[in-house]
Amino acid sequence: MSESAIVSQEELQNQFTYMDAVAELIRGRHLRAYTHTFGCQQNEADTERIRGMLHEMGYEMTEEVSEADFILYNTCAVREHAEDRAFGNIGALSHLKKQRPDVIIALCGCMAQQEKNVEKIKKSYPQVKLLFGTHALWRFPSLLYRALTEKKRIFDIGGADDIAEGLPVLRGHGPKAWLSIMYGCNNFCTYCIVPYVRGRERSRRPEEIEKELRELVAAGYKEITLLGQNVNSYGKDLGLDVDFAGLLRRLNAVPGDFWLRFMTSHPKDASPRLFDAMADCEKVAKQLHLPFQSGSDEILRRMNRRYTAESYRALIADARQKMPGITLSSDIIVGFPGETEADFEQTLALVQDIQFDLLFTFLYSPRSGTPAAAYEDPATPQQKQAWFERLLQAQDAIVAQRQAAYQGKTMRLLVDGTAKGPDYPFTARTEGNLLVCVRGENIKIGDFIEAVIEKTSLRCLFAVKQ
């Protein structure tokens, strides 16, 4: 990695100086901040850093937008629905802004990185005082200081693809934590806006990742998910003899009782070396989320995915041979421009061949600024919806069979929350990331427990602690 890719200590210290300046400005005012995150886990991790900076500057966090003095929406641009929800939430704040003119409304994230959205906010949403893109996140303290002290609106989507180490983090409660290992994407799938708003791939140095993992384990976190748009590309930009498989082995050696997960993997970069590391590392969960998007080679070519359905099948066969009990999940886009009935049938065949434990299925949503948005699309919405429903029905049948196979098994679970129903008052996860509702004596959130599966359903397993 070039030195320019890492924010200098001088630049970082400047932001800490602004944190102190904001803290002095609001001292004694007991201001509250509200944050809301749309989109992926990387956005959630970014919000945790923004919350950490807000906390350092003296803001108290609140879950009620109506009582907040600072309101931030961290936005997603991957699907149209997420953008519509963000604009709807921002629009609803116009009344609050009229009632309380001093409240600062801010927008950040992938949606805020796009010029078309910046112009829309400038023209149609005057209640937004502060907007900053993904590249400006580490400069948040200086931007907030300006928003507090200047009468004009502050918009900043500039900046290079830099990594800032050492920013404060305020994580959510519970036993789970996100750990970003890299940022950006170099793949340019024709349907995806991410490379345009997140920038090129850049990896954090392995010693920084290990340091943060040790801190998380020392703080009591039991499930740490490594994040990147394509974790399998980790290390290619560092100029070091390190790749993602090597990073997993290094992190697996950190002392403690915890699970390591990761997302997201790209099939073109998944390899036997990765699966060897997963199989060898006892703390790496035997779970793989490997999006294939389509079972048609022609659609994969049009998507610029750079693998075939057969090469994907071979990857899954290798992973299962090395880790027989591995849990598999994937993403599928239905109705990509140009998709035909025959293309969809190939996707359905791949789903039935592989027998995924979990699928995340989406109807194609065009994103302006991506090549696919200009592709001809002869299939009707009704055809696409029919394909989508067939896929869901097929997957439900697969899941019902796979879930039923856990009946009577004893499994190690991580208790991670409370459930709604009184009969099984806690939620937990298996190593394979399957949801379990659990009952029994002396159960505490954050504990690993042994439990027997009593019954199953499509969405959940039900267990009693041993």
C-alpha positions, 0 to 999 in steps of 0.5 A, a space after each residue: 500500500 502506498 503511504 498516501 492510502 493511509 491518513 497521516 498522524 498529523 491529519 488524524 490529530 487534526 480531527 481529534 483537535 476538532 473533536 475537542 473543539 466541538 466538545 467545548 462548543 456543546 459543553 453543558 448543553 446535554 445534546 443528544 444524537 440519533 443515528 440510523 443506518 441503511 444498507 450493508 454491514 460496512 455501513 453499520 461499521 461506519 456508523 459505529 465509528 461516527 457514533 464513537 466520534 459523537 460520543 468523544 465530542 460529548 453527545 449522548 446517544 438516543 433511540 428517539 429521533 424526536 428528542 435528538 439535536 443531531 440526526 444522521 442517516 447513513 445511506 445505501 445506494 445499492 437498491 432503489 428501495 433503500 434510496 427511497 426509504 432514506 429520502 422518505 425519512 429525510 423528508 419527514 424531518 422537515 416538520 421537526 426542523 421547523 419546530 426546532 431550527 437548531 437541530 442539525 440533520 446530516 446525511 452520509 454514506 453511499 447515496 451521499 457520494 453520488 452527484 445526482 443525490 447531492 444536487 437533489 438534496 441541495 434543491 429539495 431538502 433544505 432541512 439537511 445541513 450537513 452531507 458527506 460521502 464515504 471518503 470524507 467519513 474520517 473528517 466528520 469532526 471538522 465537518 460537524 464543527 463547521 455545521 455548528 459554527 457556520 450559517 451555510 450548509 456543509 457538503 463534502 463528497 471529496 477525498 481520496 481512497 484513504 484508510 484512517 486508523 485509530 478512530 473511536 468506535 461506539 459499538 452496539 450492545 451484545 456479543 457480536 462485532 464488525 471488523 473491517 479488513 478492507 474497503 472498496 471494490 475493483 470488480 465493476 459488476 455491471 449492476 453494482 454502484 459500489 465501486 463508484 461510491 466506495 472507491 478502489 480496493 484498499 486493505 488494512 495492514 494485518 497488524 492493525 486488524 489483529 490489534 483490533 481483534 485482540 481488543 474486541 476479544 478482550 472486551 468480551 465479543 464472541 462473534 467477530 465478522 470480518 468485512 470487505 466488499 470482496 474479502 478474498 481480494 484482501 492483501 493484493 494492494 499491500 505489497 506484502 506476502 499476505 492474502 485472506 487465507 493467511 490473515 485467517 490463520 493469523 487471526 485464528 491464533 489470537 487467544 480466546 473463545 470466539 467465532 470468526 465469520 467473514 463477508 462477502 466473498 466473490 466466487 472468482 477469487 475463492 480458492 482451495 487455499 481459502 477452504 484449507 484455511 477455513 477447515 484448519 482454523 477452529 475459530 473460523 466458523 464453518 459457514 460460507 456466504 458466496 453470492 452466485 447471482 445467476 446460474 446462467 453463464 450468459 447472464 454471468 457474462 453480462 453481469 461481468 462476474 468472471 466465473 461460470 456456473 460449473 466453476 461455482 459448483 466446483 468451488 462448493 464441492 471443494 468446500 464441502 469435501 473439506 468441511 462436510 458440515 458447512 452451512 452455505 448461503 448465497 445471493 441471487 438476482 432475478 430478472 437481470 436485463 436480458 434474462 430469459 426463461 431458459 436463463 432462469 431455469 439454469 439458476 433454479 437448477 443450480 439452487 436445486 443442485 447445491 441445496 443452500 441453507 439460506 438464500 437472499 433473493 432480489 428482483 433486479 433494481 436498475 442503478 443509474 450510473 451502472 452499465 446494466 441500467 442501459 441494457 435492453 430488458 424485454 422480460 415483463 415485470 409479471 414474468 420476473 415476479 413469476 420467476 421470483 415466486 418459483 425460486 422462493 417456493 423451491 428454496 423453501 422446500 430445500 430449507 424445510 428438508 435441511 432444517 428438519 435434519 437438525 431435529 434431535 441434534 446437540 449443537 453449540 450455540 452463541 446466545 445473542 438476544 431475546 425472543 418475542 415468544 415466552 416459550 423460547 425466550 432467547 435467540 442464538 446462532 449456530 456456528 453455521 449462523 442458523 437462527 435458534 430460539 432457545 429455552 432453559 435455565 441459567 441462559 445469558 446473552 453472550 454465552 456459548 451453550 450446548 442445546 438439543 434441537 427440539 423442533 424446526 421450522 423454515 426460519 428457525 430452529 427451537 432448542 433446549 439448553 442441556 
